[in-house]
Structure formats: C-alpha cells, structure tokens
Amino acid sequence: MVNYLLTRRLRWGEPDTLSLLRSSLNDNIDATDNEDHENDTPPPYFTSDTPSRYISITQNDWPYSVPPEVEHTVIWTKVPIFHPDLISPSVAPRIEQDGMWGFTGTSSPPPSPSNLLSCLPALADWGVTKEKMIVSGKASEEEQVLLSRAANCVHEYVKRRWEEDKWETTWFVNPPRLQSVPGLAHIHVFAKPIV
C-alpha cells in the first residue's frame, strides 16, 4: 500500500486531481516550490512552513462516517510529524500511546471523552469494549503545556489552511500503533464550513 501511495496516488506539491471527492477549500499550491530541488535537504520534521513538495493533501479515499457537510482531508508528508526535537521525553510515551490532536475555529470546548462509554454498545460487534480500551490518565498542567508544544506545528498548519473564521476543524495524528499506513506520516482533518 505504501508503494502505491508514494508512486501513484499522492501528488507531492500538486493539487489532488485523482480523488472523486472534492473539497470546497481552494488549493493554493505554490508552483515555484516544485521547481528542481535535486540537491535539496528535506526539513527534519513537519511544520506550518514545510515546503509543499513534501506534502500531498487528499480527500480521504475511505472517509469515515461523518455528516455530508464535513470534509475528511488527509495531509500526507514525506517528513516526520513525531520528532524528538518537538516532543519532550517526559510526554513521549503519552504521545506514542495517544497521538496528537487539536481543534480550530471554535471557542466552545469539544465534546467530553466521558461520553465515550455511552457509545461502546454500538461498537460491540467489532469487539470494542471498555476492558480493551487503553486510556491515559488526565495530563498534569506541565504535561498539557508539553503536549500542546509537541502538537503546535500541526495545529498552526491546520489553522493556516482552514482559516478559523471560515472553518471549524478537528484534527489528529494517530499514534504509530494505530496508523493505517505505518511509515508514511499523515494527519487527519475533519473540516466543516462555518455558516
């Protein structure tokens, strides 16, 4: 699957013309960024300024079950998202366990994870039970600061692409143990236009 994505599906630095699903967000790709860069050294990790030649933005070919007004976009990148320069060793195990996530374009808090248990009966056919769930405890204030700092590069990229006065987003980066395409860094973004 990784070979197919790298050689056929992903359009590094170019708009996604292969997806049957379309985004209502205009793709502003910097064409000058895709000129000859043979001797180019990629950045060490993903930031809000990562050159577009290291990024492919697609509508998810296998979108989750979301309302029709919500777009499920995947930001693929050739550079790592999880990187030791960004992640304090004290929260690295937590990020390896839980991944990273964030919200933009909303001033109200996201739904509480405490509601999750009420959803479990709907997942029973897939073997998801409370006993099988791996849940991290509440982060301390210091850990919360370090987790936010680790996720800041992705958060700023999402805010820049989906302007907060026009879009409400939820984004996440799965921990390596849950990544559907291990070895190819990617960010899931669920975006809904603000009306």
C-alpha angles and dihedrals in degrees: 000000000000091000091051092049094047098045105031118009107042118073103204109214093352133096115268105257096164101066119097088207115078131206122223087216113099113238108232101189117176102231092192088063090067097058120117110310101162095141091041121129113216118233113264093243144358117286136162086265098051107139112254091240086074094050136071117186116199139167105248109267088208102037121192119244101277133146113281093250091059117087119210107209127178121207108204119194136187091214127069122267095193105060133160091232088063102036123068111224089235092065099030093098090051092051090046086053102039108018121214132294144168148170131229136183096033133092095193119086118258120254114288118257085224086082090063095088091061088059096053097090089063089056097047093101088063093050095252109150136160089251092057095047118105107213126180120218122247112292119241118241090258091049090048090056091049092046091051091048091051092051096041097097092056092041092053092048091052092047091050095049098040104040109223095228090056105033139041112207143184115194135180143175111211117230111254092258091062102038113126090208106034116199095029111087115226143164125213116217125187108195131184124184114242109236 
